[in-house]
Amino acid sequence: MGFYGFDCMENIDQLMIPAARKGEMEVLQELIRRNANLNARDEKGFTPLIIACYNNQLAAAKLLLDAGADINVADDGGNTALMGVSFKGYIEIAKLLVERGANLDLQHGNGGTALMFASMFGRNDVLQLLLANGANTEMKDARGQTAADLAVMQGNDDGLKLLNAS
């Protein structure tokens, strides 16, 4: 049996997603060494970086970025890694993505941005990070809502204060 249960090089890309999800660093390092596709997609369009970030796997996210994974790639719904961590509130990964140059103002299928997700879900530490790094507060989603509008709708008073102060 080959590495991680696979003999065929054609299957190596399929291993990236589960390894990233679980933060299996040795597996990821070996897959990268074997030239696995860093931007391979699963059935939902998730890439290893998106999956690592959605599952709060900071070390895996760093490794994938260091190896050249596309920081701004979006899944089939238009969501980027930064949008996912903004929704989930994973501040350390959000810091990493911002430091590495993630586009703060990309919009997903309904026009939402990372700032809007942080505002809507009360992830005010992420909201503050995005604001400090120049996220656009005037962008509107498909319904014409801004991050401030979403903060009001969700009762995120502290987030609204941050947005109004920026």
Secondary structure, 3 states (H helix, E strand, C coil): CCHHHCCCHHHHHHHHHHHHHHCCHHHHHHHHHCCCCCCCCCCCCCCHHHHHHHCCCHHHHHHHHHHCCCCCCECCCCCEHHHHHHHHCCHHHHHHHHHCCCCCCCCCCCCCCHHHHHHHCCCHHHHHHHHHCCCCCCCCCCCCCCHHHHHHHHCCHHHHHHHHHC
